[in-house]
């Protein structure tokens, strides 16, 4: 299920890059990423039959902060896809598990041992290799993806704090609602009609794929803990590399591959140490 969820996420990034290169604005695509998600989650929440209670929670502040973090990361990711390759954006964003580990001590009070601190430092070194801030090929837009990594890390930490307290359907609803409502004015301002039926179909599908990916990934956690699922999330980088080659004829350079490998290695070290701690 985790492997399948990341197929949907890879389809979103690949399609968005194709659409922005075709001239569609990032704000418009980000809005369309959340509009179908909002509609589907609203229908499912109403069908649940709990009335107004389904839309309420004692932790609305965290619910909205979680939605803001994901919506802003989505928008910035779509913007960077106009300038950077799929593998570069994916590699930087996948340092998020490393950031989660770094923030788990000050925010969650979890102990972080020397091996995991080593992995955190290693992960940030991998990000520097991918970005190459002192290289002539450096593009400042990559810093938006660094923000995305931190946003996704905080999103993950908040999800851990409110899981089991706030219903998944409620979190899905507010995530779709926040993204669709806040992005609507900007999308309206820059709206560019797609050139043909294929572009319309792909644009509408963004929200369907987003909802499906999050739904499947959430359900995967019913069958296995996060520590078990975490290594499978790196399949996303493989999917992006394949899509980048076949759709855009883009082969990742040696530095991107090296940096991505370092980031994956650091994440797997953190996963392994966390798994051993849970076993103990």
N, C-alpha and C positions, 0 to 999 in steps of 0.2 A: 504493500500500500504506500509506503514511503517512496519507493522507486517510482511508482505511478504518479504520486502527487508532484514530484519534481519534474516529471515529463510535462505536466500542465504548466508549471512555473517557467520551464525552459521555452515552451511554446509561446508564452506571453512575451518574454524578453526578445525572442527571435522575431515575432510578429511586430512588436513595437519598433524595433530597429528598422525593419523593412518599411513600416508605415512612415516613420519620421524621415527616412531617406526619400520617401515618395512625396514629402512636403506637408504631412499632417502635423500640427503642433502638439507638443508634449502635454500641454494642459488639457487639450481635447481628448487625447488618448488616456490620460490618467482619469479623467471624468468617466469615460466609457469603460474603464477598468472597474469602476465602482458602481455604476448605474445598474447593470443587470444583477450584480451581487446584492445591491440594496433591494431590488424588486423580489428576487428569489427568497432572500432571508426574511423579508416582510411577510410574504405569503406563507412560508413555513411556520413563522412565529404565530400568525393569526390562526393557522390550522391547528396549532397546539391546543387552543381552546382555553387558555388561562386568562384571557382578557387582558386588562391593563397590567396585571401582575407580571406578565411576560416581559414588559418593557421597563420594569423597575428593578433597581438594585441598590443596596446600601453602599456600594462602592462605585458610584457613577463617575467620580473624579478619576479613578484609575482606569475605568472603562474608556472614558473619553481621551485620556492621555495615551492609552494603548492605541486607540484609533488614529490619533494625530500622528504618532510616531510612524505607524505603517503607511498612512496616506502621504506624509511628507517624504518618506523614503521611496515610495513608489514614484512620486512626481520627479524627484531628483534623479532616480535611476533612469527614468524615461528621457530626461534631459541629457544625461551623460551618454546614452546610447547613440545619440546623434554624432558624437565625437570619438568615442572609444569603442574598441572591439568588445564582443560579447564575453570573451574569456578574461579580459582585463577587468571589466565591471564585475563579473561573477567572482573572480578571485579576491578582489578587494572586499566585496560584501560578505564573502565567506570567512572573513576574519571575525565575524560577529560572535561565534562560539568562544573565541579567544578573549574577546572583550567581555562576554558574559562571565567568564572565569575571573577576569581582572576585577570586575565590579561586584562579584558575589560576596566578597569580604566586606566592603564598606556598606553595601545595600542590604544584604541578606544575613550578614554575620557569619558566613560560612568560612571555615578555615581553608586557606590555600597554602599547600606545602611547597617545599623547594622545587620539586619536579614540575609542578604546575606553573610556578613562577618562571621557571626556565622555559616552559612551553609558551607562556605569554610573551616573553621577550623574543623568542624565536618567531612567533607569529607576526609580531610587529616588524621584525626584520624582513620577513617574507613580503609584507605589504610594501615596505620601502623598495624591495627589489622589483616588484610589479610597477610601482608608481615611478621610480627613478627620478626623485625630485631635483637632482642636480644634473640630469641628462638633458641634452638638447631636445629630445623627443617628449619631455614632460609637458603635460597639458594641465592647467590649473583646474579644469573641470573634474579631474580625478579626485579632488578634495571633497566634492559632493558625495562621492561614493564612500569616502572615509566617514562622513557624517552618517551615511546610510548604515554602515557597519555598527556605529554606536547606537543609532536609532533602533535597529533590529535587535541589538543586545538588550536594550532597555525594554523593548516590546516583549522579548522572551522572558525577562525577569518578572515583568508585571503579569504576564500570562501565568507564570508559575505561582505567583502570589494569590491570584483570584480564581484559579482553576479549582473546581469543586465548590466554590462559593457563588460564582456567577455562572449561569447556564451557558453552554456553548452557543446555543441559538441566539441568546441575548447578545453575546459578544460579537457574533457574526452580523447581527442586525445593526448594531451601532457602528461597527467597522464600515459596513456598506453605506449607512446613512451619513456618517461624517464625511467620508470621501466624496460621495455624490453631491451633497449639499454645499460643502465648502468649495469644491472645485467647479461647480456649475457656473458661477459668474465669470470666471476666467475662461472657461471653455466656450461660453457664449460669445465673449469678446473676440476670441481668436478663431472662432469656428471656421473650418475649411471643409467644404463638402468633398467626400471621397470621389475619386475619378471614375470608379466603376463598381459593379456589384461585388467583385472579389474584395476590394478594399472595405466596402461596407460590411460584408460578412465577417471579415477578420477583425474589424474594429468592434463589432458587437460581441464577437466570441471572446474578447479579452476578459470581460466580466464573468462570462460563463466558466471559462477556464480558471479564473481566479477563485471563484466560489468553490468549484469542484476540487481544486488543489488543496485549499484550506480545509474543506470538509473531509476529504480522504485522509489528510495528514492528521487532523484532530482525532478521527476514528482509529487511526493506527495506534494512538496512545492508549486506546482501550485494551489493546492486545499485548503491548510491550512497553516498558518504561523508556523514558527519553534517552537514557544512557545506551540502551540497546539499539535504538533507532538512529542515533546520531551519525555513525559512520556511513550509513546509507545516503545521508543528505548530500555527501560529496559527489554523488552521481550527477548532481546538477552541473558541475564543472565539465564532466564528460559530455553530457548532453549539449552544453553550450559550445564546446569545442567542435563536436560533430556538425551542429547546425551552422556554426560560423564558417566551416569549410564548405559545406554543400550549398548553403544559401547565399553566402557572400564571398565565397572563394578566398577566405581569409584564414591563413595558417598562423597560430600563435608563435611569436618569436621565442628565442631561447630564454630570454630574461623573464618573460611572462610565465613560461613553463616552469622555470626554476622557482620563481616566487610563489606560484600556485602550489608547487610541491612542498615548499617549506611551510606554507599556511596549512595545508592538509596534514602534514606531519605533526605540527604543533597541536592541531585540533585532535588528532588521534592520541597523542600523548595525554592530553587533558581527559579525553574520554576514557582511556585505559586506567589512569590514576583514579578517576572518579568511580569507575566500575569496581576497582579493587577495594576502594573505601566502602562502597555499598555492600560488597560481599563480606567484608570484615565485620 
